[in-house]
Amino acid sequence: MGLSTREIMDASLDLVGWEDVPADSTIYVPGDGIETALVGIDLESPELRLAASEGYDLALAHHPVGGRARLEFPAVLDRQVTFLTDHGVPEDEAEEAVAELRERTELSAHAANYRHDPSIAELLEQPYMNVHLAPDEVGRRAFVDAAESLDEEATVGDLVERLSTIPELATARTDVEVRVGRTDNAAGEVAIHHAAGTNGGAPVARTYFEHGVDTVIYIHAGGDDPRELREEFGDAKNLVVTGHIASDAIGMNALIDALEERGVDCTPVSGCGIGRES
């Protein structure tokens, strides 16, 4: 019988107990009777042609590329404010920390060719969708569990070691890196800043540090952000970067497992499948 694209979207939400489809996730071309899926972190026009030519019932991507998921993407940045306030940052300061990122993201979304990849899928009659925030939340919770399993005396090195036991991070060719701080620093209060659209850059990390957080975890960081933070905080605070694709694979692998349990044969490409047992 197979699944519909809506049922696959619901399966992603079920991983984290959500009911509403996040703004950064959508079905570009709906489909029914899905029994095979090409699944990747990034699936764009070339991969859509591949999916169509190889007869896949669905192209299932992680990153948003168009439609609602591209245009409404800035809405998920609200979670950045929530994460900051959860660590004691006043709401007005949290909003200020996210303001530049929100504006940049809104401008980028408005300028984007939101029809490019979806229109190719339509031409190929290739069912196509992306699921972003819910799989990222799976990864975030894995990081929270890793951090909370440490004792109060744990160092940043202990945190890196514990994170590195997550199969996707252990298997990836990228390592968990300390971009700001030292491995022998106390991990102290740890903020997991993931599953909020993207990383918060130097402004968000700075705001955490100014309000007593000792260690911030991002899955990726821009080239200038660690330098800015080192210039301001030296080695006194810590920014740990887990690795973008490996971190994204955590939730996408969980979704692949859930779909295969329901009879969908998934072929992982483009970063999916890292650290996953076949």
C-alpha positions in Angstrom: 0.0 0.0 0.0 2.8 2.4 0.9 2.5 5.8 2.7 1.5 9.2 1.6 3.7 12.2 1.8 1.4 13.5 4.6 1.9 10.3 6.5 5.7 10.6 6.1 5.5 14.2 7.4 3.5 12.9 10.4 6.1 10.3 11.0 8.7 13.0 11.3 6.5 14.8 13.9 5.9 11.6 15.8 9.6 11.3 16.5 9.4 14.3 18.8 5.7 14.3 19.8 4.7 17.3 17.8 1.3 17.9 16.0 2.0 21.0 13.9 4.2 21.0 10.8 7.0 23.5 11.4 7.5 26.5 9.1 10.7 25.1 7.6 9.2 21.8 6.5 6.8 21.1 3.6 5.5 18.9 0.9 6.5 20.4 -2.5 4.9 17.6 -4.7 2.5 15.3 -2.9 2.4 11.6 -3.5 0.7 8.4 -2.4 1.6 4.7 -2.2 5.2 5.5 -1.4 7.3 2.4 -0.9 10.8 3.7 -1.9 12.5 7.0 -1.0 15.8 8.7 -1.8 16.7 10.4 1.4 19.4 13.1 1.9 20.4 16.2 3.8 20.4 18.1 0.5 18.3 17.0 -2.4 18.0 19.6 -5.2 17.4 19.5 -8.9 20.2 17.0 -9.9 19.0 14.6 -7.2 15.4 15.0 -8.3 16.4 13.9 -11.8 18.2 11.0 -10.2 15.2 10.0 -8.1 12.9 10.2 -11.1 15.2 8.3 -13.4 15.8 5.5 -10.8 12.1 5.2 -10.1 12.0 6.4 -6.5 8.5 7.1 -5.2 9.8 10.0 -3.1 12.7 12.4 -2.8 12.9 13.2 0.9 15.3 16.1 1.9 16.3 17.6 5.2 17.2 21.1 4.2 14.4 23.4 2.9 14.8 24.7 -0.6 11.6 26.4 -1.7 7.9 27.1 -1.2 6.6 27.6 2.2 9.6 26.1 3.9 11.9 28.8 2.3 9.6 31.8 2.6 8.4 31.1 6.2 11.8 29.8 7.4 12.4 32.9 9.6 9.5 31.8 11.9 11.5 29.0 13.4 14.0 31.5 14.7 11.6 32.1 17.5 13.0 29.0 19.1 16.4 30.8 19.5 14.7 33.4 21.7 13.1 30.5 23.7 16.4 28.7 24.2 18.0 32.0 25.4 15.3 32.8 27.9 15.4 29.2 29.2 18.9 30.0 30.3 17.9 33.2 32.1 18.4 35.8 29.4 15.7 38.5 29.6 13.3 38.3 26.6 14.2 41.8 25.3 17.9 40.9 25.3 17.2 37.6 23.6 15.2 39.3 20.9 18.1 41.8 20.4 20.6 38.9 20.1 18.5 37.3 17.4 17.4 40.5 15.6 20.3 40.7 13.1 20.0 37.0 12.2 16.2 37.3 11.8 16.5 40.3 9.5 19.2 38.6 7.4 17.2 35.5 7.1 14.0 37.4 6.1 15.8 39.3 3.4 17.4 36.1 2.1 14.0 34.3 2.0 12.4 37.2 0.2 15.1 37.2 -2.4 15.3 33.4 -2.9 14.1 31.6 -6.0 11.5 29.7 -4.0 10.2 28.0 -7.1 13.4 26.6 -8.5 13.6 23.0 -7.1 9.9 22.5 -6.5 9.1 23.4 -10.1 11.6 20.8 -11.4 10.0 18.2 -9.2 6.6 19.2 -10.6 7.9 18.9 -14.2 9.3 15.4 -13.4 6.1 14.5 -11.5 8.5 13.5 -8.7 7.0 13.5 -5.2 9.2 15.7 -3.1 9.3 17.1 0.4 11.6 18.2 3.2 11.6 17.8 6.9 13.9 20.0 8.9 13.0 21.1 12.4 11.6 17.8 13.8 14.7 15.7 12.9 16.9 18.5 14.3 15.0 18.3 17.5 15.8 14.6 17.7 19.5 15.6 17.5 19.1 18.4 20.0 17.6 15.9 22.5 20.5 13.6 22.0 22.9 16.4 22.8 20.9 17.3 25.9 21.0 13.7 27.1 24.8 13.6 26.6 25.3 16.9 28.5 23.0 15.9 31.3 24.8 12.6 31.8 27.9 14.3 33.0 28.7 15.1 36.6 29.1 18.6 38.0 32.9 18.4 37.8 33.0 17.6 34.1 35.3 19.4 31.8 34.7 20.6 28.2 36.9 17.6 27.2 34.5 15.3 29.0 31.6 16.8 27.2 33.4 16.5 23.8 34.2 12.8 24.6 30.5 12.1 25.6 29.1 13.8 22.5 31.6 11.8 20.4 30.0 8.6 21.4 26.8 9.4 19.5 27.1 7.1 16.5 26.8 9.8 13.8 29.4 12.0 15.4 31.7 9.0 16.1 31.6 7.9 12.5 31.8 11.2 10.7 35.0 12.5 9.2 34.4 15.8 11.0 35.3 15.8 14.7 33.5 17.5 17.6 35.6 20.7 18.0 36.3 23.3 20.7 36.3 26.5 18.7 36.4 28.8 21.7 37.8 27.9 25.1 39.8 24.9 26.3 39.2 21.2 26.8 40.4 21.5 30.5 37.8 24.2 31.3 34.9 23.3 33.4 31.9 22.6 31.2 29.7 24.4 33.7 26.3 25.5 32.5 25.8 24.1 29.0 23.4 25.6 26.4 22.4 23.3 23.5 21.6 25.7 20.7 20.3 23.5 17.9 16.9 22.9 16.3 16.2 26.6 15.9 16.7 27.0 12.1 20.4 27.7 12.2 23.2 28.6 14.6 22.9 32.0 16.4 26.3 33.2 15.5 28.5 35.4 17.7 25.6 37.6 19.0 23.6 34.6 20.5 26.7 32.9 21.9 27.8 36.2 23.4 24.5 36.7 25.1 24.6 33.3 26.6 28.1 33.9 28.0 27.1 37.3 29.4 24.3 35.7 31.3 26.3 32.9 33.0 26.3 30.1 30.5 29.8 28.6 30.3 29.5 26.4 27.3 27.4 26.8 24.1 27.0 23.9 21.6 26.4 24.7 18.0 26.4 22.2 15.1 28.2 24.7 12.9 29.7 28.2 13.2 30.6 30.9 10.7 34.3 31.7 10.1 34.3 35.0 11.9 32.2 34.1 14.9 34.7 32.0 16.9 37.3 34.7 16.3 35.0 37.5 17.6 34.2 35.4 20.7 37.8 34.6 21.4 38.7 38.3 21.2 36.0 39.2 23.7 36.2 36.2 26.1 39.6 34.7 25.5 39.6 31.1 26.8 37.2 31.8 29.7 34.1 30.6 27.8 33.5 27.6 25.5 32.0 27.1 22.1 31.7 23.5 21.0 30.8 22.7 17.4 29.6 19.2 16.7 29.7 19.1 12.9 26.8 20.1 10.6 26.1 17.1 8.5 26.9 14.5 11.2 24.5 16.3 13.5 21.8 16.6 10.9 22.1 12.8 10.2 21.1 12.0 13.8 17.5 12.9 13.3 17.3 11.9 9.6 18.6 8.5 10.5 15.9 8.2 13.1 13.3 9.1 10.5 14.7 6.5 8.1 14.4 3.9 10.8 10.8 4.9 11.5 9.9 4.8 7.8 11.6 1.4 7.1 9.6 0.0 10.1 6.5 1.1 8.1 7.6 -0.6 4.9 9.3 2.3 3.1 12.6 1.2 1.5 15.0 4.2 2.0 18.2 4.8 0.2 20.4 7.3 2.2 22.6 9.7 0.3 24.0 13.2 0.8 25.0 12.8 4.4 22.1 10.6 5.6 23.2 7.2 6.8 26.4 8.4 8.6 26.7 6.2 11.7 23.6 4.2 10.9 23.6 0.5 11.1 22.2 -1.1 8.0 
